[in-house]
Amino acid sequence: MMQLRENFKQYVRHKKDENDLERHRHGQKPYKNLFSYYRATRQFLANRYYKNRGKQPWENYEQTTEV
């Protein structure tokens, strides 16, 4: 299972706030909620986060079991 990093979640919230202001200025409706914003812009956000922070936006928490 993959988990989003807490810093990435904060980054997405910040970007949605910026996006809401920009959309308002242009007379557009903002995204309904954070989830709909994330789903619509997921790849853009992940690429931007990686470019700015040098980290992947998710961590892999899968555990391997030894037999």
C-alpha positions as a Markdown table, in Angstrom:
| # | Residue | x | y | z |
|---|---|---|---|---|
| 1 | Met | 0.0 | 0.0 | 0.0 |
| 2 | Met | 1.2 | 3.5 | -0.8 |
| 3 | Gln | 0.7 | 6.4 | 1.7 |
| 4 | Leu | 1.0 | 10.0 | 0.8 |
| 5 | Arg | 3.6 | 11.9 | 2.8 |
| 6 | Glu | 2.2 | 14.4 | 5.3 |
| 7 | Asn | 4.3 | 17.2 | 3.7 |
| 8 | Phe | 2.7 | 16.4 | 0.4 |
| 9 | Lys | -0.8 | 16.5 | 1.8 |
| 10 | Gln | 0.0 | 20.0 | 3.2 |
| 11 | Tyr | 1.5 | 21.0 | -0.2 |
| 12 | Val | -1.8 | 19.9 | -1.9 |
| 13 | Arg | -3.9 | 21.9 | 0.6 |
| 14 | His | -1.7 | 25.0 | 0.0 |
| 15 | Lys | -1.9 | 24.6 | -3.8 |
| 16 | Lys | -5.7 | 24.2 | -3.7 |
| 17 | Asp | -6.0 | 27.4 | -1.7 |
| 18 | Glu | -3.9 | 29.2 | -4.3 |
| 19 | Asn | -6.0 | 27.6 | -7.1 |
| 20 | Asp | -9.3 | 28.7 | -5.4 |
| 21 | Leu | -8.1 | 32.3 | -5.3 |
| 22 | Glu | -7.0 | 32.2 | -8.9 |
| 23 | Arg | -10.2 | 30.6 | -10.1 |
| 24 | His | -12.2 | 33.2 | -8.2 |
| 25 | Arg | -10.3 | 36.0 | -9.9 |
| 26 | His | -11.2 | 34.5 | -13.3 |
| 27 | Gly | -14.8 | 34.0 | -12.5 |
| 28 | Gln | -14.6 | 30.2 | -12.3 |
| 29 | Lys | -16.0 | 28.0 | -9.7 |
| 30 | Pro | -13.5 | 26.5 | -7.3 |
| 31 | Tyr | -13.1 | 22.7 | -6.9 |
| 32 | Lys | -15.8 | 21.3 | -4.7 |
| 33 | Asn | -13.3 | 19.9 | -2.2 |
| 34 | Leu | -9.7 | 18.9 | -1.7 |
| 35 | Phe | -10.2 | 15.4 | -3.0 |
| 36 | Ser | -11.8 | 16.5 | -6.3 |
| 37 | Tyr | -8.9 | 19.0 | -6.7 |
| 38 | Tyr | -6.3 | 16.3 | -6.0 |
| 39 | Arg | -8.0 | 13.8 | -8.4 |
| 40 | Ala | -8.1 | 16.4 | -11.2 |
| 41 | Thr | -4.5 | 17.6 | -10.8 |
| 42 | Arg | -2.7 | 14.6 | -9.3 |
| 43 | Gln | 0.1 | 14.2 | -11.8 |
| 44 | Phe | 0.8 | 17.9 | -12.0 |
| 45 | Leu | 1.0 | 18.1 | -8.2 |
| 46 | Ala | 3.3 | 15.1 | -7.9 |
| 47 | Asn | 5.6 | 16.4 | -10.6 |
| 48 | Arg | 5.8 | 19.9 | -9.1 |
| 49 | Tyr | 6.3 | 18.5 | -5.6 |
| 50 | Tyr | 9.2 | 16.2 | -6.8 |
| 51 | Lys | 10.7 | 19.1 | -8.8 |
| 52 | Asn | 10.6 | 21.5 | -5.8 |
| 53 | Arg | 11.4 | 19.1 | -3.0 |
| 54 | Gly | 13.4 | 16.3 | -4.6 |
| 55 | Lys | 11.2 | 13.7 | -3.0 |
| 56 | Gln | 8.4 | 11.4 | -4.2 |
| 57 | Pro | 5.1 | 12.4 | -2.8 |
| 58 | Trp | 4.4 | 9.0 | -1.4 |
| 59 | Glu | 6.0 | 6.4 | 0.7 |
| 60 | Asn | 5.7 | 2.6 | 0.2 |
| 61 | Tyr | 4.6 | 1.0 | 3.4 |
| 62 | Glu | 4.3 | -2.5 | 2.0 |
| 63 | Gln | 6.0 | -5.1 | 4.1 |
| 64 | Thr | 7.5 | -8.2 | 2.7 |
| 65 | Thr | 7.0 | -11.3 | 4.6 |
| 66 | Glu | 9.8 | -13.8 | 4.7 |
| 67 | Val | 8.8 | -17.4 | 4.3 |
